Amino acid sequence: MEITIRQGHIDDADFIYKLNKYSLGYDYPLEKTKKKLEKILSNNNYRVLVAVYKDEVVGYIEAHDYESLYQDSLKDIMALVVAKDFKIWE
């Protein structure tokens, strides 16, 4: 089984919408998902990584910069989603 992790891009919006709806239970409209993804991808303080298996996005992670006065810069994980019907073992 080969899973590839790559930077997310706007063409992933449909997959992300489906992951949010069917794995998380959030029925946030596809058009709004696209607009939010576009906004997040254009912001250097955010990162979206997707997990791809057989040309399909099966998960994603969304993180943004986290700053504090007592440690170095970090990333704060905002979302971590894996398709609920995805099986890691074949």
MMTF fields as JSON, N, C-alpha, C and O atoms, coordinates in Angstrom:
{
  "mmtfVersion": "1.0.0",
  "mmtfProducer": "UNKNOWN",
  "numBonds": 359,
  "numAtoms": 360,
  "numGroups": 90,
  "numChains": 1,
  "numModels": 1,
  "chainsPerModel": [1],
  "groupsPerChain": [90],
  "chainIdList": ["A"],
  "bondAtomList": [4, 2, 8, 6, 12, 10, 16, 14, 20, 18, 24, 22, 28, 26, 32, 30, 36, 34, 40, 38, 44, 42, 48, 46, 52, 50, 56, 54, 60, 58, 64, 62, 68, 66, 72, 70, 76, 74, 80, 78, 84, 82, 88, 86, 92, 90, 96, 94, 100, 98, 104, 102, 108, 106, 112, 110, 116, 114, 120, 118, 124, 122, 128, 126, 132, 130, 136, 134, 140, 138, 144, 142, 148, 146, 152, 150, 156, 154, 160, 158, 164, 162, 168, 166, 172, 170, 176, 174, 180, 178, 184, 182, 188, 186, 192, 190, 196, 194, 200, 198, 204, 202, 208, 206, 212, 210, 216, 214, 220, 218, 224, 222, 228, 226, 232, 230, 236, 234, 240, 238, 244, 242, 248, 246, 252, 250, 256, 254, 260, 258, 264, 262, 268, 266, 272, 270, 276, 274, 280, 278, 284, 282, 288, 286, 292, 290, 296, 294, 300, 298, 304, 302, 308, 306, 312, 310, 316, 314, 320, 318, 324, 322, 328, 326, 332, 330, 336, 334, 340, 338, 344, 342, 348, 346, 352, 350, 356, 354],
  "bondOrderList": [1, 1, 1, 1, 1, 1, 1, 1, 1, 1, 1, 1, 1, 1, 1, 1, 1, 1, 1, 1, 1, 1, 1, 1, 1, 1, 1, 1, 1, 1, 1, 1, 1, 1, 1, 1, 1, 1, 1, 1, 1, 1, 1, 1, 1, 1, 1, 1, 1, 1, 1, 1, 1, 1, 1, 1, 1, 1, 1, 1, 1, 1, 1, 1, 1, 1, 1, 1, 1, 1, 1, 1, 1, 1, 1, 1, 1, 1, 1, 1, 1, 1, 1, 1, 1, 1, 1, 1, 1],
  "groupList": [{"groupName": "MET", "atomNameList": ["N", "CA", "C", "O"], "elementList": ["N", "C", "C", "O"], "formalChargeList": [0, 0, 0, 0], "bondAtomList": [1, 0, 2, 1, 3, 2], "bondOrderList": [1, 1, 2], "singleLetterCode": "M", "chemCompType": "L-PEPTIDE LINKING"}, {"groupName": "GLU", "atomNameList": ["N", "CA", "C", "O"], "elementList": ["N", "C", "C", "O"], "formalChargeList": [0, 0, 0, 0], "bondAtomList": [1, 0, 2, 1, 3, 2], "bondOrderList": [1, 1, 2], "singleLetterCode": "E", "chemCompType": "L-PEPTIDE LINKING"}, {"groupName": "ILE", "atomNameList": ["N", "CA", "C", "O"], "elementList": ["N", "C", "C", "O"], "formalChargeList": [0, 0, 0, 0], "bondAtomList": [1, 0, 2, 1, 3, 2], "bondOrderList": [1, 1, 2], "singleLetterCode": "I", "chemCompType": "L-PEPTIDE LINKING"}, {"groupName": "THR", "atomNameList": ["N", "CA", "C", "O"], "elementList": ["N", "C", "C", "O"], "formalChargeList": [0, 0, 0, 0], "bondAtomList": [1, 0, 2, 1, 3, 2], "bondOrderList": [1, 1, 2], "singleLetterCode": "T", "chemCompType": "L-PEPTIDE LINKING"}, {"groupName": "ARG", "atomNameList": ["N", "CA", "C", "O"], "elementList": ["N", "C", "C", "O"], "formalChargeList": [0, 0, 0, 0], "bondAtomList": [1, 0, 2, 1, 3, 2], "bondOrderList": [1, 1, 2], "singleLetterCode": "R", "chemCompType": "L-PEPTIDE LINKING"}, {"groupName": "GLN", "atomNameList": ["N", "CA", "C", "O"], "elementList": ["N", "C", "C", "O"], "formalChargeList": [0, 0, 0, 0], "bondAtomList": [1, 0, 2, 1, 3, 2], "bondOrderList": [1, 1, 2], "singleLetterCode": "Q", "chemCompType": "L-PEPTIDE LINKING"}, {"groupName": "GLY", "atomNameList": ["N", "CA", "C", "O"], "elementList": ["N", "C", "C", "O"], "formalChargeList": [0, 0, 0, 0], "bondAtomList": [1, 0, 2, 1, 3, 2], "bondOrderList": [1, 1, 2], "singleLetterCode": "G", "chemCompType": "PEPTIDE LINKING"}, {"groupName": "HIS", "atomNameList": ["N", "CA", "C", "O"], "elementList": ["N", "C", "C", "O"], "formalChargeList": [0, 0, 0, 0], "bondAtomList": [1, 0, 2, 1, 3, 2], "bondOrderList": [1, 1, 2], "singleLetterCode": "H", "chemCompType": "L-PEPTIDE LINKING"}, {"groupName": "ASP", "atomNameList": ["N", "CA", "C", "O"], "elementList": ["N", "C", "C", "O"], "formalChargeList": [0, 0, 0, 0], "bondAtomList": [1, 0, 2, 1, 3, 2], "bondOrderList": [1, 1, 2], "singleLetterCode": "D", "chemCompType": "L-PEPTIDE LINKING"}, {"groupName": "ALA", "atomNameList": ["N", "CA", "C", "O"], "elementList": ["N", "C", "C", "O"], "formalChargeList": [0, 0, 0, 0], "bondAtomList": [1, 0, 2, 1, 3, 2], "bondOrderList": [1, 1, 2], "singleLetterCode": "A", "chemCompType": "L-PEPTIDE LINKING"}, {"groupName": "PHE", "atomNameList": ["N", "CA", "C", "O"], "elementList": ["N", "C", "C", "O"], "formalChargeList": [0, 0, 0, 0], "bondAtomList": [1, 0, 2, 1, 3, 2], "bondOrderList": [1, 1, 2], "singleLetterCode": "F", "chemCompType": "L-PEPTIDE LINKING"}, {"groupName": "TYR", "atomNameList": ["N", "CA", "C", "O"], "elementList": ["N", "C", "C", "O"], "formalChargeList": [0, 0, 0, 0], "bondAtomList": [1, 0, 2, 1, 3, 2], "bondOrderList": [1, 1, 2], "singleLetterCode": "Y", "chemCompType": "L-PEPTIDE LINKING"}, {"groupName": "LYS", "atomNameList": ["N", "CA", "C", "O"], "elementList": ["N", "C", "C", "O"], "formalChargeList": [0, 0, 0, 0], "bondAtomList": [1, 0, 2, 1, 3, 2], "bondOrderList": [1, 1, 2], "singleLetterCode": "K", "chemCompType": "L-PEPTIDE LINKING"}, {"groupName": "LEU", "atomNameList": ["N", "CA", "C", "O"], "elementList": ["N", "C", "C", "O"], "formalChargeList": [0, 0, 0, 0], "bondAtomList": [1, 0, 2, 1, 3, 2], "bondOrderList": [1, 1, 2], "singleLetterCode": "L", "chemCompType": "L-PEPTIDE LINKING"}, {"groupName": "ASN", "atomNameList": ["N", "CA", "C", "O"], "elementList": ["N", "C", "C", "O"], "formalChargeList": [0, 0, 0, 0], "bondAtomList": [1, 0, 2, 1, 3, 2], "bondOrderList": [1, 1, 2], "singleLetterCode": "N", "chemCompType": "L-PEPTIDE LINKING"}, {"groupName": "SER", "atomNameList": ["N", "CA", "C", "O"], "elementList": ["N", "C", "C", "O"], "formalChargeList": [0, 0, 0, 0], "bondAtomList": [1, 0, 2, 1, 3, 2], "bondOrderList": [1, 1, 2], "singleLetterCode": "S", "chemCompType": "L-PEPTIDE LINKING"}, {"groupName": "PRO", "atomNameList": ["N", "CA", "C", "O"], "elementList": ["N", "C", "C", "O"], "formalChargeList": [0, 0, 0, 0], "bondAtomList": [1, 0, 2, 1, 3, 2], "bondOrderList": [1, 1, 2], "singleLetterCode": "P", "chemCompType": "L-PEPTIDE LINKING"}, {"groupName": "VAL", "atomNameList": ["N", "CA", "C", "O"], "elementList": ["N", "C", "C", "O"], "formalChargeList": [0, 0, 0, 0], "bondAtomList": [1, 0, 2, 1, 3, 2], "bondOrderList": [1, 1, 2], "singleLetterCode": "V", "chemCompType": "L-PEPTIDE LINKING"}, {"groupName": "TRP", "atomNameList": ["N", "CA", "C", "O"], "elementList": ["N", "C", "C", "O"], "formalChargeList": [0, 0, 0, 0], "bondAtomList": [1, 0, 2, 1, 3, 2], "bondOrderList": [1, 1, 2], "singleLetterCode": "W", "chemCompType": "L-PEPTIDE LINKING"}],
  "groupTypeList": [0, 1, 2, 3, 2, 4, 5, 6, 7, 2, 8, 8, 9, 8, 10, 2, 11, 12, 13, 14, 12, 11, 15, 13, 6, 11, 8, 11, 16, 13, 1, 12, 3, 12, 12, 12, 13, 1, 12, 2, 13, 15, 14, 14, 14, 11, 4, 17, 13, 17, 9, 17, 11, 12, 8, 1, 17, 17, 6, 11, 2, 1, 9, 7, 8, 11, 1, 15, 13, 11, 5, 8, 15, 13, 12, 8, 2, 0, 9, 13, 17, 17, 9, 12, 8, 10, 12, 2, 18, 1],
  "groupIdList": [1, 2, 3, 4, 5, 6, 7, 8, 9, 10, 11, 12, 13, 14, 15, 16, 17, 18, 19, 20, 21, 22, 23, 24, 25, 26, 27, 28, 29, 30, 31, 32, 33, 34, 35, 36, 37, 38, 39, 40, 41, 42, 43, 44, 45, 46, 47, 48, 49, 50, 51, 52, 53, 54, 55, 56, 57, 58, 59, 60, 61, 62, 63, 64, 65, 66, 67, 68, 69, 70, 71, 72, 73, 74, 75, 76, 77, 78, 79, 80, 81, 82, 83, 84, 85, 86, 87, 88, 89, 90],
  "secStructList": [7, 7, 7, 3, 3, 3, 3, 7, 7, 4, 4, 4, 2, 2, 2, 2, 2, 2, 0, 0, 0, 0, 0, 0, 7, 7, 7, 7, 7, 2, 2, 2, 2, 2, 2, 2, 2, 2, 2, 2, 2, 6, 7, 6, 6, 3, 3, 3, 3, 3, 3, 3, 3, 6, 6, 3, 3, 3, 3, 3, 3, 3, 3, 3, 3, 3, 7, 7, 1, 1, 1, 7, 7, 3, 3, 3, 3, 3, 3, 3, 3, 3, 7, 6, 6, 7, 7, 1, 7, 7],
  "xCoordList": [0.843, 0.0, 0.897, 1.769, 0.674, 1.47, 0.578, -0.288, 0.801, 0.082, 1.072, 2.177, 0.668, 1.498, 0.951, -0.256, 1.844, 1.476, 2.006, 3.183, 1.128, 1.537, 0.799, -0.177, 1.292, 0.647, -0.749, -0.919, -1.733, -3.076, -3.145, -2.343, -4.104, -4.349, -5.844, -6.623, -6.233, -7.643, -8.428, -9.623, -7.781, -8.468, -8.863, -9.607, -8.381, -8.726, -10.02, -10.472, -10.613, -11.789, -12.923, -13.559, -13.187, -14.281, -14.016, -14.913, -12.779, -12.414, -12.545, -13.077, -12.056, -12.111, -13.561, -13.917, -14.387, -15.82, -16.416, -17.141, -16.109, -16.654, -16.107, -16.848, -14.832, -14.263, -14.952, -15.288, -15.157, -15.822, -17.254, -17.718, -17.938, -19.345, -19.501, -20.261, -18.78, -19.02, -18.177, -18.577, -17.029, -16.192, -16.363, -16.272, -16.611, -16.768, -18.223, -18.553, -19.09, -20.495, -20.793, -21.862, -19.852, -20.062, -20.479, -19.682, -21.722, -22.225, -22.042, -23.008, -20.793, -20.452, -20.463, -19.797, -21.188, -21.366, -20.045, -19.048, -20.065, -18.873, -18.319, -17.108, -19.171, -18.685, -17.993, -16.98, -18.531, -17.89, -16.582, -15.612, -16.561, -15.322, -14.238, -13.092, -14.597, -13.629, -13.097, -11.893, -13.991, -13.567, -12.664, -11.657, -13.023, -12.19, -10.824, -9.797, -10.817, -9.563, -8.674, -7.469, -9.26, -8.506, -7.869, -6.704, -8.635, -8.153, -7.021, -6.0, -7.211, -6.2, -4.919, -3.821, -5.058, -3.876, -3.07, -1.866, -3.73, -3.019, -2.361, -1.66, -2.586, -2.047, -0.821, -0.938, 0.335, 1.577, 1.625, 2.513, 0.691, 0.648, -0.103, -0.142, -0.691, -1.464, -0.806, -0.069, -1.077, -0.64, -1.786, -2.484, -1.965, -2.906, -2.129, -1.612, -2.052, -1.42, -2.508, -3.396, -2.433, -3.415, -2.713, -1.566, -3.43, -2.963, -3.695, -4.923, -2.926, -3.501, -3.218, -2.085, -4.269, -4.163, -4.939, -6.13, -4.254, -4.873, -5.589, -6.751, -4.892, -5.379, -6.584, -7.283, -6.829, -7.944, -7.448, -6.692, -7.888, -7.536, -8.335, -9.566, -7.627, -8.281, -8.138, -8.627, -7.467, -7.32, -6.624, -6.002, -6.738, -6.005, -5.729, -6.369, -4.755, -4.431, -4.311, -3.718, -4.877, -4.818, -4.159, -4.549, -3.169, -2.451, -2.144, -2.064, -1.977, -1.572, -0.493, -0.299, 0.204, 1.283, 0.743, -0.346, 1.53, 1.199, 2.399, 3.497, 2.184, 3.26, 2.971, 1.824, 4.025, 3.896, 5.188, 6.191, 5.159, 6.318, 7.274, 8.304, 6.966, 7.804, 8.373, 8.945, 8.221, 8.783, 8.934, 8.437, 9.627, 9.769, 8.428, 7.473, 8.371, 7.155, 6.771, 7.627, 5.465, 4.918, 3.789, 3.404, 3.261, 2.036, 0.944, 1.168, -0.221, -1.383, -2.293, -2.7, -2.612, -3.447, -4.903, -5.444, -5.521, -6.916, -7.854, -8.982, -7.386, -8.211, -7.294, -6.204, -7.76, -7.074, -8.174, -8.925, -8.261, -9.38, -8.872, -8.005, -9.418, -9.171, -10.537, -11.436, -10.692, -11.96, -12.367, -11.578, -13.586, -13.983, -14.071, -14.034, -14.186, -14.232, -12.874, -12.768, -11.833, -10.494, -9.868, -9.842, -9.37, -8.726, -7.242, -6.868, -6.411, -4.967, -4.395, -3.364, -5.05, -4.565, -5.32, -6.549, -4.594, -5.247, -5.238, -5.741],
  "yCoordList": [-1.162, 0.0, 1.236, 1.384, 2.103, 3.32, 4.535, 4.808, 5.257, 6.5, 7.638, 7.613, 8.622, 9.79, 10.972, 11.209, 11.705, 12.934, 14.091, 14.131, 15.017, 16.17, 17.415, 17.342, 18.56, 19.834, 19.794, 19.308, 20.296, 20.386, 21.467, 22.401, 21.347, 22.399, 22.508, 21.671, 23.525, 23.852, 22.697, 22.552, 21.887, 20.751, 19.68, 18.759, 19.785, 18.834, 19.209, 18.471, 20.324, 20.825, 19.804, 19.646, 19.119, 18.14, 16.995, 16.572, 16.494, 15.43, 15.912, 15.204, 17.117, 17.668, 17.854, 17.557, 18.344, 18.481, 17.129, 17.037, 16.086, 14.748, 14.195, 13.576, 14.41, 13.972, 14.673, 14.043, 15.98, 16.73, 16.238, 16.116, 15.962, 15.549, 14.12, 13.878, 13.187, 11.781, 11.244, 10.285, 11.847, 11.358, 12.182, 11.65, 13.486, 14.348, 14.711, 15.112, 14.569, 14.917, 16.395, 16.863, 17.151, 18.572, 18.761, 18.543, 19.165, 19.371, 20.834, 21.535, 21.276, 22.641, 22.656, 21.819, 23.571, 23.538, 23.501, 24.096, 22.795, 22.643, 23.991, 24.204, 24.892, 26.201, 26.974, 27.631, 26.899, 27.561, 26.865, 27.517, 25.543, 24.793, 25.244, 25.45, 25.398, 25.86, 27.246, 27.489, 28.15, 29.517, 29.534, 30.242, 28.757, 28.681, 28.078, 28.575, 27.002, 26.354, 27.313, 27.388, 28.034, 29.018, 30.068, 30.429, 30.54, 31.546, 30.98, 31.637, 29.766, 29.133, 28.862, 29.095, 28.368, 28.057, 29.305, 29.221, 30.451, 31.689, 32.346, 33.349, 31.784, 32.343, 31.527, 30.335, 32.156, 31.454, 30.958, 30.183, 31.39, 30.93, 29.61, 29.04, 29.132, 27.888, 26.827, 27.141, 25.576, 24.448, 23.457, 23.191, 22.919, 21.825, 20.72, 20.917, 19.573, 18.4, 17.357, 17.196, 16.653, 15.613, 14.264, 14.183, 13.216, 11.839, 11.276, 11.309, 10.759, 10.259, 8.772, 8.316, 8.034, 6.594, 6.276, 6.57, 5.672, 5.327, 6.531, 6.435, 7.653, 8.899, 9.523, 10.344, 9.142, 9.723, 10.235, 9.562, 11.433, 11.995, 11.237, 11.235, 10.598, 9.792, 10.432, 9.896, 11.573, 12.27, 13.6, 13.848, 14.447, 15.714, 16.208, 15.806, 17.092, 17.778, 19.26, 19.646, 20.071, 21.527, 22.093, 21.76, 22.94, 23.524, 24.988, 25.416, 25.739, 27.136, 27.468, 26.753, 28.572, 28.995, 29.276, 29.823, 28.887, 29.116, 29.784, 29.227, 30.962, 31.734, 31.921, 32.099, 31.876, 32.19, 32.849, 32.835, 33.409, 34.132, 33.245, 33.726, 31.968, 31.082, 29.892, 28.988, 29.879, 28.771, 29.192, 30.239, 28.362, 28.624, 28.472, 27.944, 28.943, 28.842, 27.383, 26.513, 27.136, 25.798, 25.85, 26.929, 24.699, 24.607, 24.057, 23.106, 24.653, 24.208, 23.441, 23.98, 22.199, 21.38, 21.78, 21.707, 22.2, 22.63, 21.491, 21.408, 20.621, 19.5, 18.345, 18.537, 17.155, 15.921, 14.921, 14.49, 14.557, 13.739, 12.591, 12.775, 11.411, 10.235, 9.686, 9.62, 9.291, 8.726, 7.582, 6.669, 7.626, 6.637, 5.231, 4.268, 5.086, 3.746, 3.306, 2.252, 4.113, 3.749, 2.731, 2.913, 1.667, 0.609, 0.597, 0.512, 0.68, 0.721, -0.643, -0.731, -1.702, -3.053, -3.642, -3.591, -4.201, -4.849, -6.335, -7.053],
  "zCoordList": [0.0, 0.0, 0.0, 0.856, -0.953, -1.022, -0.856, -1.687, 0.224, 0.491, 0.302, 0.843, -0.462, -0.723, 0.068, 0.093, 0.708, 1.406, 0.566, 0.208, 0.265, -0.548, -0.083, 0.663, -0.545, -0.294, -0.91, -2.028, -0.2, -0.761, -1.814, -1.806, -2.725, -3.708, -3.968, -3.514, -4.689, -4.869, -5.501, -5.242, -6.312, -6.935, -5.919, -6.257, -4.691, -3.637, -2.919, -2.043, -3.269, -2.54, -2.496, -1.454, -3.584, -3.614, -2.642, -1.913, -2.636, -1.696, -0.249, 0.607, 0.008, 1.358, 1.796, 2.936, 0.888, 1.184, 1.588, 2.578, 0.818, 1.107, 2.426, 3.19, 2.695, 3.967, 5.138, 6.141, 4.999, 6.061, 6.278, 7.411, 5.179, 5.268, 5.799, 6.736, 5.195, 5.508, 6.668, 7.326, 6.92, 8.015, 9.289, 10.395, 9.129, 10.295, 10.592, 11.708, 9.584, 9.773, 9.578, 9.969, 8.971, 8.712, 7.266, 6.354, 7.052, 5.69, 5.288, 4.986, 5.29, 4.878, 3.355, 2.745, 2.713, 1.251, 0.473, 0.883, -0.645, -1.484, -1.934, -1.879, -2.372, -2.838, -1.718, -1.954, -0.504, 0.622, 0.987, 1.372, 0.863, 1.112, 0.141, 0.538, -1.13, -2.138, -1.799, -1.879, -1.422, -1.093, 0.137, 0.16, 1.157, 2.368, 2.048, 2.51, 1.253, 0.888, 0.111, 0.354, -0.81, -1.592, -0.667, -0.835, 0.29, 1.247, 2.104, 2.311, 2.596, 3.446, 2.667, 3.171, 1.433, 0.615, 0.256, 0.012, 0.224, -0.123, 1.089, 0.95, 2.271, 3.51, 3.934, 4.219, 3.974, 4.321, 5.761, 6.115, 6.59, 7.976, 8.136, 9.227, 7.058, 7.084, 6.22, 5.286, 6.537, 5.72, 5.626, 6.605, 4.434, 4.217, 3.514, 2.415, 4.145, 3.552, 3.344, 4.181, 2.223, 1.943, 1.799, 1.359, 2.18, 2.008, 0.792, 0.725, -0.167, -1.418, -1.554, -1.398, -1.849, -2.084, -3.355, -3.458, -4.318, -5.61, -6.224, -6.621, -6.297, -6.912, -6.222, -6.815, -4.981, -4.234, -2.887, -2.187, -2.544, -1.246, -0.184, -0.208, 0.742, 1.785, 3.168, 4.162, 3.22, 4.483, 4.284, 3.251, 5.288, 5.243, 6.649, 7.62, 6.717, 7.969, 7.646, 6.639, 8.51, 8.359, 9.612, 10.731, 9.419, 10.554, 10.274, 9.122, 11.346, 11.185, 12.208, 13.191, 11.951, 12.842, 14.234, 14.408, 15.205, 16.606, 17.233, 17.261, 17.726, 18.344, 19.832, 20.242, 20.618, 22.04, 22.5, 21.786, 23.66, 24.184, 24.957, 25.43, 25.1, 25.905, 25.144, 25.753, 23.798, 23.017, 21.561, 21.146, 20.799, 19.368, 18.674, 19.244, 17.438, 16.626, 16.416, 16.257, 16.42, 16.22, 15.207, 14.758, 14.847, 14.05, 14.959, 15.707, 14.888, 15.647, 14.687, 13.658, 15.011, 14.136, 14.325, 15.428, 13.237, 13.251, 12.849, 13.336, 11.967, 11.51, 11.136, 10.596, 11.435, 11.059, 10.721, 11.596, 9.448, 8.983, 8.126, 7.272, 8.361, 7.512, 7.14, 7.979, 5.882, 5.431, 6.348, 6.593, 6.851, 7.848, 7.293, 8.059, 5.991, 5.39, 4.843, 4.215, 5.082, 4.6, 5.528, 6.745, 4.95, 5.729, 5.39, 4.22, 6.4, 6.185, 5.834, 5.167, 6.274, 5.991, 4.832, 4.791, 3.888, 2.739, 2.9, 2.036]
}
